[in-house]
Amino acid sequence: MAKRKTRHTNRDQPAATRRRGSRGPAPAARVIERAAGPHELWLYGSHAVLEALANPGRRIRRLLVTGETAVKQGARLESLLAERGGGLVAERATREILGQLLAPGAVHQGLALQTEPLAERHLDELLADLSDPAAEDEPARRRVLLALDQVTDPQNVGAILRSAAAFGAAAVLAPGRHAAPESGALAKAASGALEHLPYLKVGNLAQALDHLKQAGFWIAGLAAEGDRPIADGDLGDRVVLVMGAEGSGLRRLTREHCDLLVHLPTQGPIGQLNVSSAAAVALYELLGRRRS
């Protein structure tokens, strides 16, 4: 789990949001239709925005809310804004304004949050956290990481993050290139999981897998032609499950760095699942079934 950072003071917020008085939505006339800068992005949707507001590690610039959503989520928003120390207010916006600021077709549910991307974490930092003796006291000691080999669709990656958080995986890894960056679409599909589960970028996936082997992890590639079902893999308590992009699957170099290949025993006329569905089933086999 990513370490929480210290709360931000009002100096972290732009002058436009440092207003005294009610924490309720600011009048619609004060909303400035401004796109996110090069180091900022817009998150949208109830779960993504509320979880980001609850994350002290988020450097937030603006919060926009429609009148209808302000009524529906008012108490929750007021509580979250109070926890952030009073430097941020909810600005009233129309659905038309949100439609102009966000990507076409974004399902925003009346909430949008302008924020900086989360601070990058490194693999060695994650491994240090997993080696913390206090972590061994948790009920489920199995450590499962997901490694995505050129999975670039933000919807799939977001859904994978959601499943990984739900089943208790430790992190999701992706190469620095040919991977889905943090975005509003990814955060919406993750339904808040992006705030709780590390999404790490590694410079070279093959080298990262070798590093994880040295740290005691078994590397299992999920492939239709895997020689054994994932439930029969006998993978131990420290596992990296590697998943490839739909269609192309695992790259040759990635396969060579796996200790074994496993598969899901599907039946029927549709022999394969999409990558996010396959991740959910595989995580249930590795984590959910054992805990139940």
C-alpha positions, 0 to 999 in steps of 0.5 A: 500500500502506498505511503500516505504523505503529509497533508497540504497547506493552503500554500499548495492551492492556487489563489482562486481556491483559497477563499474563506467562509462556507465550504459549499460550492462556489457560485457558477460564475466563478468557474474559469473554463481552463484545461489542465496544464502539462503536469495536471489532469482531470479526474472525474466520476464519483468514486474516483473523485471522492477517493482522490479527495480522501488521499492526502498524497493528492496535490489538488488544484480545483474541485468542480461540482454540479448543483445536483451532485452538490445536493446528493454528495454535499455532506461527504464533500464537506467532510472531505474538504474539512479533512484537507484543512480548508484550503480547497472549496467546491466550485459550482459548475454546469454539466456543459462546463464539465463537458468542455473541460473533460474528454468527449463522452466522459461520464463525470456524474457531476464531479471533476477534480483537477490534480497533479499525477500521483508521485512516482514510486520505485520498485525498491521502495515497494520491495522494502515495504513488503519486507517490513516485519509489521506487514507479516502480521497481516492475515493474508501473507501471500504477496501477489504483484501484477505485471502488465506487458504493453497493456495500453488501454486505460479502461483495461488497466483501470479495471485491473487496478480495481480487481487487484485492490479488491483481492489484495494484490500488492501492486501493479507494474507496467513498463515506462513505455507502451503502458497506460499513463495515469488519466481520467479514463483510467481512474474512472475505470479503477473506481478509486483503486488508483488512490490505494494500490501502487501503479508502478512504472519500471524502465525495463520490464524484463530487468524488473522481473529479474530483480523480483526473482532475486527478491524471492518472487516466482514469475508466472506468465498467463498465456492460453498455451500455458502448460498448467492451470493457474490453480495447479501452479504451486507458486508459493507465497511471493508471485508475480503474475505477468499478463500481455496485451490482448491479441499479441499476448506476452512478448517473447523476451517477457516469456523468457523471463518467466519461471513458468506459463499458466493458463485459465481453464476456460471452456465453451465456444469463447476460449479466451477472456479479455485481459481485465476479466482474466486478471480478475479470475486469476487474482481470485485463484491466487488470493480470493480462493485461499482467503475464502 
